[in-house]
């Protein structure tokens, strides 16, 4: 039985994805066995997390806040001049962006929707940041949009909606290939599978 405060820490850790009671308890015991400086550093970093890391003003990825530019932080990918600005990969979540980056197959830039069309969750097409996406396409002179939403019912619905709405812009619009199993999350796909999915993308119009 953990002491009261240790139990509080464990319960907080259990709220993290993939962390159950046993894992949370193991983390707490490890922290208590380590140098207290580790717990102090972890606590300090967590306190600063929301102030130091925010959504990128351009794509929605996570970005480090620069003093004096708190209102419009830019992520490392958007700031990287070596990226191909003419290719824009549209993903649902930051986790999906990170998974595709690990594959090394994407040298363009990204746009994070933040959500998928999902009638069961009350999210309709009008809730997607379509105007921001159009503005990004125009600003960067994008020539190809790769839609990399998950191969799920909601992901497919979102993909079809985006393809229809962007068709009038005269872009090359493609969807990642079916190398990713249907119904799965991009976050958990391996690098080779994601690389093949990007390389084998198919045109939607």
C-alpha positions as a Markdown table, in Angstrom:
| # | Residue | x | y | z |
|---|---|---|---|---|
| 1 | Unk | 0.0 | 0.0 | 0.0 |
| 2 | Unk | 1.5 | 3.3 | -1.1 |
| 3 | Unk | 1.3 | 6.3 | 1.3 |
| 4 | Unk | -1.5 | 8.8 | 0.6 |
| 5 | Unk | 0.5 | 11.3 | -1.5 |
| 6 | Unk | 2.2 | 8.6 | -3.5 |
| 7 | Unk | -1.3 | 7.2 | -4.3 |
| 8 | Unk | -2.3 | 10.7 | -5.5 |
| 9 | Unk | 0.7 | 10.8 | -7.8 |
| 10 | Unk | -0.1 | 7.3 | -9.1 |
| 11 | Unk | -3.7 | 8.1 | -9.8 |
| 12 | Unk | -2.6 | 11.2 | -11.8 |
| 13 | Unk | -0.2 | 9.0 | -13.8 |
| 14 | Unk | -3.0 | 6.5 | -14.5 |
| 15 | Unk | -4.8 | 9.2 | -16.4 |
| 16 | Unk | -2.1 | 9.1 | -19.1 |
| 17 | Unk | -2.7 | 6.8 | -22.1 |
| 18 | Unk | -1.4 | 3.3 | -21.7 |
| 19 | Unk | -0.6 | 3.7 | -18.0 |
| 20 | Unk | -2.5 | 1.3 | -15.8 |
| 21 | Unk | -2.4 | 0.9 | -12.0 |
| 22 | Unk | 0.6 | -1.3 | -12.0 |
| 23 | Unk | 2.7 | 0.9 | -14.3 |
| 24 | Unk | 1.7 | 4.0 | -12.4 |
| 25 | Unk | 2.8 | 2.4 | -9.1 |
| 26 | Unk | 6.1 | 1.2 | -10.7 |
| 27 | Unk | 6.8 | 4.8 | -11.8 |
| 28 | Unk | 6.1 | 6.2 | -8.4 |
| 29 | Unk | 8.3 | 3.7 | -6.7 |
| 30 | Unk | 11.1 | 4.4 | -9.2 |
| 31 | Unk | 10.9 | 8.1 | -8.6 |
| 32 | Unk | 11.0 | 7.6 | -4.8 |
| 33 | Unk | 14.1 | 5.3 | -5.2 |
| 34 | Unk | 15.9 | 7.8 | -7.5 |
| 35 | Unk | 17.6 | 11.1 | -6.6 |
| 36 | Unk | 15.0 | 13.6 | -5.6 |
| 37 | Unk | 16.4 | 15.9 | -8.2 |
| 38 | Unk | 14.7 | 13.8 | -10.9 |
| 39 | Unk | 11.3 | 14.4 | -9.4 |
| 40 | Unk | 12.1 | 18.1 | -9.0 |
| 41 | Unk | 13.2 | 18.4 | -12.6 |
| 42 | Unk | 10.1 | 16.5 | -13.8 |
| 43 | Unk | 7.8 | 18.7 | -11.8 |
| 44 | Unk | 9.4 | 21.9 | -13.0 |
| 45 | Unk | 9.2 | 20.7 | -16.6 |
| 46 | Unk | 5.5 | 19.8 | -16.3 |
| 47 | Unk | 4.7 | 23.1 | -14.7 |
| 48 | Unk | 6.1 | 24.9 | -17.7 |
| 49 | Unk | 4.7 | 22.6 | -20.3 |
| 50 | Unk | 1.6 | 24.5 | -21.4 |
| 51 | Unk | 3.4 | 27.8 | -21.2 |
| 52 | Unk | 6.4 | 26.6 | -23.3 |
| 53 | Unk | 4.7 | 24.4 | -25.8 |
| 54 | Unk | 1.7 | 25.4 | -27.9 |
| 55 | Unk | 0.1 | 24.7 | -31.2 |
| 56 | Unk | 1.9 | 26.0 | -34.3 |
| 57 | Unk | 0.2 | 29.0 | -35.7 |
| 58 | Unk | 0.6 | 27.7 | -39.2 |
| 59 | Unk | 0.0 | 24.0 | -39.2 |
| 60 | Unk | -1.3 | 23.0 | -35.7 |
| 61 | Unk | 1.8 | 20.9 | -34.8 |
| 62 | Unk | 3.4 | 21.4 | -31.4 |
| 63 | Unk | 5.8 | 24.4 | -31.3 |
| 64 | Unk | 8.2 | 25.8 | -28.7 |
| 65 | Unk | 7.1 | 29.2 | -27.6 |
| 66 | Unk | 9.7 | 31.9 | -28.2 |
| 67 | Unk | 9.8 | 34.9 | -25.8 |
| 68 | Unk | 8.2 | 37.9 | -27.5 |
| 69 | Unk | 6.4 | 35.7 | -30.0 |
| 70 | Unk | 4.0 | 33.9 | -27.7 |
| 71 | Unk | 0.9 | 34.6 | -29.9 |
| 72 | Unk | 2.2 | 32.9 | -33.0 |
| 73 | Unk | 4.7 | 30.1 | -32.3 |
| 74 | Unk | 6.1 | 28.2 | -35.4 |
| 75 | Unk | 7.1 | 24.6 | -35.3 |
| 76 | Unk | 10.4 | 23.2 | -36.5 |
| 77 | Unk | 8.9 | 21.7 | -39.6 |
| 78 | Unk | 7.2 | 24.9 | -40.8 |
| 79 | Unk | 10.4 | 26.8 | -40.1 |
| 80 | Unk | 12.6 | 24.4 | -42.0 |
| 81 | Unk | 13.4 | 26.0 | -45.4 |
| 82 | Unk | 14.6 | 22.6 | -46.7 |
| 83 | Unk | 11.0 | 21.3 | -46.7 |
| 84 | Unk | 9.1 | 21.1 | -50.0 |
| 85 | Unk | 6.4 | 23.8 | -49.4 |
| 86 | Unk | 4.5 | 22.7 | -52.5 |
| 87 | Unk | 3.5 | 19.4 | -50.8 |
| 88 | Unk | 1.1 | 19.5 | -47.9 |
| 89 | Unk | 0.2 | 16.5 | -45.9 |
| 90 | Unk | -3.1 | 16.8 | -44.0 |
| 91 | Unk | -3.4 | 14.7 | -40.8 |
| 92 | Unk | -6.0 | 14.4 | -38.1 |
| 93 | Unk | -3.8 | 14.6 | -35.0 |
| 94 | Unk | -0.3 | 15.6 | -34.0 |
| 95 | Unk | 0.3 | 11.9 | -33.1 |
| 96 | Unk | -0.3 | 11.0 | -36.8 |
| 97 | Unk | 2.1 | 13.7 | -37.9 |
| 98 | Unk | 4.8 | 12.3 | -35.6 |
| 99 | Unk | 4.2 | 8.8 | -36.9 |
| 100 | Unk | 4.6 | 9.9 | -40.5 |
| 101 | Unk | 7.8 | 11.9 | -39.7 |
| 102 | Unk | 9.3 | 8.8 | -38.1 |
| 103 | Unk | 8.8 | 7.0 | -41.5 |
| 104 | Unk | 11.1 | 9.5 | -43.2 |
| 105 | Unk | 8.9 | 9.4 | -46.3 |
| 106 | Unk | 7.5 | 12.9 | -46.1 |
| 107 | Unk | 9.6 | 15.9 | -47.1 |
| 108 | Unk | 6.8 | 18.3 | -47.5 |
| 109 | Unk | 4.9 | 20.1 | -44.7 |
| 110 | Unk | 1.8 | 19.4 | -42.7 |
| 111 | Unk | -1.6 | 20.6 | -41.7 |
| 112 | Unk | -3.3 | 19.2 | -38.5 |
| 113 | Unk | -7.1 | 19.1 | -38.6 |
| 114 | Unk | -7.5 | 18.4 | -34.9 |
| 115 | Unk | -10.6 | 16.3 | -35.6 |
| 116 | Unk | -12.3 | 14.1 | -38.0 |
| 117 | Unk | -15.9 | 14.2 | -39.4 |
| 118 | Unk | -17.7 | 12.0 | -36.9 |
| 119 | Unk | -21.6 | 12.2 | -36.8 |
| 120 | Unk | -21.6 | 10.0 | -33.7 |
| 121 | Unk | -19.4 | 12.5 | -31.8 |
| 122 | Unk | -21.3 | 15.5 | -33.2 |
| 123 | Unk | -18.5 | 16.6 | -35.5 |
| 124 | Unk | -19.7 | 17.7 | -38.9 |
| 125 | Unk | -17.8 | 19.0 | -42.0 |
| 126 | Unk | -18.5 | 22.5 | -40.9 |
| 127 | Unk | -16.4 | 21.9 | -37.8 |
| 128 | Unk | -13.2 | 21.3 | -39.8 |
| 129 | Unk | -10.7 | 24.2 | -40.2 |
| 130 | Unk | -11.3 | 24.3 | -43.9 |
| 131 | Unk | -10.7 | 28.1 | -44.3 |
| 132 | Unk | -7.4 | 27.8 | -42.5 |
| 133 | Unk | -6.4 | 25.0 | -44.8 |
| 134 | Unk | -7.3 | 26.9 | -47.9 |
| 135 | Unk | -5.3 | 29.9 | -46.6 |
| 136 | Unk | -2.3 | 27.7 | -46.0 |
| 137 | Unk | -2.5 | 26.2 | -49.5 |
| 138 | Unk | -2.6 | 29.7 | -51.0 |
| 139 | Unk | 0.1 | 31.1 | -48.8 |
| 140 | Unk | 2.6 | 28.3 | -49.5 |
| 141 | Unk | 1.7 | 27.8 | -53.2 |
| 142 | Unk | 0.8 | 24.2 | -52.5 |
| 143 | Unk | 0.6 | 22.0 | -55.6 |
| 144 | Unk | -0.1 | 18.6 | -54.0 |
| 145 | Unk | -2.3 | 17.8 | -51.0 |
| 146 | Unk | -1.8 | 14.3 | -49.4 |
| 147 | Unk | -4.7 | 13.4 | -47.2 |
| 148 | Unk | -3.3 | 11.1 | -44.5 |
| 149 | Unk | -6.4 | 10.6 | -42.3 |
| 150 | Unk | -6.7 | 7.2 | -40.6 |
| 151 | Unk | -8.2 | 4.3 | -42.6 |
| 152 | Unk | -11.4 | 4.3 | -40.5 |
| 153 | Unk | -15.0 | 5.2 | -41.3 |
| 154 | Unk | -14.5 | 8.8 | -39.9 |
| 155 | Unk | -11.1 | 9.1 | -41.6 |
| 156 | Unk | -12.6 | 8.0 | -45.0 |
| 157 | Unk | -15.5 | 10.4 | -44.6 |
| 158 | Unk | -13.1 | 13.3 | -43.8 |
| 159 | Unk | -10.9 | 12.4 | -46.8 |
| 160 | Unk | -13.8 | 12.4 | -49.2 |
| 161 | Unk | -15.1 | 15.7 | -47.9 |
| 162 | Unk | -11.6 | 17.4 | -48.2 |
| 163 | Unk | -11.1 | 16.0 | -51.7 |
| 164 | Unk | -14.5 | 17.4 | -52.8 |
| 165 | Unk | -13.9 | 20.8 | -51.2 |
| 166 | Unk | -10.4 | 21.2 | -52.5 |
| 167 | Unk | -11.1 | 19.9 | -56.0 |
| 168 | Unk | -11.8 | 23.4 | -57.4 |
| 169 | Unk | -8.3 | 24.6 | -56.4 |
| 170 | Unk | -6.7 | 22.7 | -59.3 |
| 171 | Unk | -4.4 | 20.7 | -57.0 |
| 172 | Unk | -3.1 | 17.2 | -57.2 |
| 173 | Unk | -5.0 | 15.5 | -54.3 |
| 174 | Unk | -4.0 | 12.1 | -53.1 |
| 175 | Unk | -4.8 | 9.7 | -50.3 |
| 176 | Unk | -2.3 | 7.5 | -48.5 |
| 177 | Unk | -2.3 | 4.0 | -49.8 |
| 178 | Unk | -3.9 | 1.1 | -48.0 |
| 179 | Unk | -0.6 | -0.1 | -46.5 |
| 180 | Unk | -2.1 | 0.9 | -43.1 |
| 181 | Unk | -4.7 | -1.7 | -41.9 |
| 182 | Unk | -8.3 | -0.6 | -42.0 |
| 183 | Unk | -9.6 | 0.7 | -38.6 |
| 184 | Unk | -6.2 | 1.2 | -37.1 |
| 185 | Unk | -4.5 | 4.4 | -35.9 |
| 186 | Unk | -1.5 | 5.9 | -37.7 |
| 187 | Unk | 0.2 | 6.4 | -34.4 |
| 188 | Unk | 0.7 | 2.6 | -34.0 |
| 189 | Unk | 1.7 | 1.8 | -37.5 |
| 190 | Unk | 5.3 | 0.8 | -38.1 |
| 191 | Unk | 7.7 | 3.0 | -40.1 |
| 192 | Unk | 8.0 | 0.7 | -43.1 |
| 193 | Unk | 4.2 | 0.5 | -43.5 |
| 194 | Unk | 3.8 | 4.2 | -43.2 |
| 195 | Unk | 6.6 | 4.8 | -45.7 |
| 196 | Unk | 4.9 | 2.5 | -48.2 |
| 197 | Unk | 1.5 | 4.2 | -47.6 |
| 198 | Unk | 3.0 | 7.6 | -48.4 |
| 199 | Unk | 4.9 | 6.4 | -51.4 |
| 200 | Unk | 1.9 | 4.5 | -52.8 |
| 201 | Unk | -0.6 | 7.3 | -52.3 |
| 202 | Unk | -3.4 | 7.4 | -54.9 |
| 203 | Unk | -5.0 | 10.4 | -56.6 |
| 204 | Unk | -8.5 | 11.4 | -55.6 |
| 205 | Unk | -9.1 | 13.8 | -58.4 |
